[in-house]
């Protein structure tokens, strides 16, 4: 699909086309649809992120909680979205050694206990050691800083997913 084709959709089709951009959070695309059409992918992305920014703290927390843990329970149970499966697999998380898997499980446990939401990282282009290092660094941070960082990571993930869906037409 191209941006021009997306811009021609009605609100329902627009929401369906972008359903996978934000993990289990269709409200973002639904609230952004009245802003159609968009001049560029950049403009679309900005509008989507503005919708997240205007959301309540509870809605943003629900957005973060909609994301799967890295190599966590949802991955094992096969409950992740196709986009998350692809992203985690491409970063090598499906091929963890037993030691790496144990470390990820421990970091997931600590992170969720400390912050109340899963660790979120745009993993594309990173390898397992880089991911584990970033995870270990961020689990020690303050909650407000980590909440903001996770929203930044959600925005990066959304942009990568938009580019994959629409092609990089960011003119």
N, C-alpha and C positions, 0 to 999 in steps of 0.2 A: 504494500500500500504506500502511496505517496502522501505528502502533506496536502496537496491539492485535493486528492480523493477524500482524505479525512475531513477536510474543511467542508465538503459537500454533504456530509452525513447529518442526519437529524440527531437530536440529543441521545436517543436510545442507542442508535447504531454507533455513535461516537463513544459512548460509555462502553459498549461491547468491544469495540476495536481496541480500546486502551485498557481493558480490564486487567491485563497482566502487568501494567506499569508499576502499580503500587500493590504490594503484597496484601491480598485479602482486604482491600480498603477501597471499594468502588465509590464511596462517597466523595472522594477527592475529584475523580473525573466527572462525576455527576454534577458537583457544584461548579466545576470549571466550564462545563459545556455551554452555558449562556454567553461565554466570551467568544464563541466561534464567530468568524474564522480567524486563523492565526497566520501572521505574515511569514513566520519561520518556525523551525523546530525550537530555536532559542526562545521565541515568544511563547510558544506553547508550554515549554518547560517552566519558564518564569511564571506563567499563569497558574500552572499546577502547584508550584512551590508556594506561590502567594496564597493559594487556597489552604495549604497546610499551615502556613504562618498565621492565617486568620482563624484557624480552628482553635477550639478550646484545649486547655492542657489535657483534659481527659481524652479528647479525640486524638491528640498527638500521641499520648501514651498508648492508646489502643492501636494506633498505627505501628508503633514500635513493637508492641506485643504480638502483632500479626506476623512478624518476621520469624522464620525458623532459626533455631540455634545452628551454629556451624557444626556439621557432622553430628547433629544431635538426634533427639528422639524422633522428630518428624522425618529426618532422612532415613533412619532405620525402619520406620513404619511405612515409608513410601507416601507420606502425606504432604510433601512439599510441592509447590507449583512447578510447572515445567521450567520456568525461568530460573528459579532457585536451584533446581537440580542441575541445570546446565552450568550455571555460574559456579556452584560448589564443585562440580565434577571437573570443570575446566581449570580450576585452581588446584586440582589434585587431592581434594578433601575426601573423595571416594576411595582413594588409594592410600589412606593413612596406614602407617605401621601401627602395631598394637600399642607401642609407647606413645606415638603421636595421638592416637585415638583416646588413650587414657588421659593424656594431658589436656586435650580439648574437652573431654567430659568434665574434668576437674575445673577447668577455667569456666566452662558453661555454668557449672553448679555455683561456683564462687560469684560469678558475675550476676547471675539471676538473684542470688541471695542478697547481694549488696545493692543492686539497682532496681530490681523488680521488673526488668525487661531484658530481652536477649541482646547479646553483643551483636552489633551490626557493622559490617565492613564491606565496602565494594571490593570484592576479592579479585575481580578481573585484572590480570597482569601480575598478580602476586603469587608466590609459591608458598608451600606449607610452612617453612621456617619463618618467612616474613609475616605470615598470618599469625602464627603462634607468638612471635615476638611482639606484634602490635596488640594482640589479645592480652598478653601478660602485662604490658605497659598500661593499657587502659583500665584493667580491672582494679588498679590502685588509685584511680582518679576520684574526684568528688562527683556526686550524683548530678548536680546541675551542669557541670562541664561535659559529662558523659551523655546526658540527655541531649544537649545541643549537638554534640559530635555525632550521635546516632541519627539525628535529623539531617545533618549534613551528609552522612553516608547514604541515607534514604534518597536524598536529592541526587546524589551521584549515580546510584543504582537506577533511579527513574530515568536519568538522562541516557545512560547506557542502553536501557531497554527501549527508550524512544528511538534512539539512533538505529538499533537493531531492527525495530519494527518499520520505521519510516525511511531508513537510509539517512546518511549524514548530510542533510540538505540545509545545514545551519546558516544559510545565506542571510 
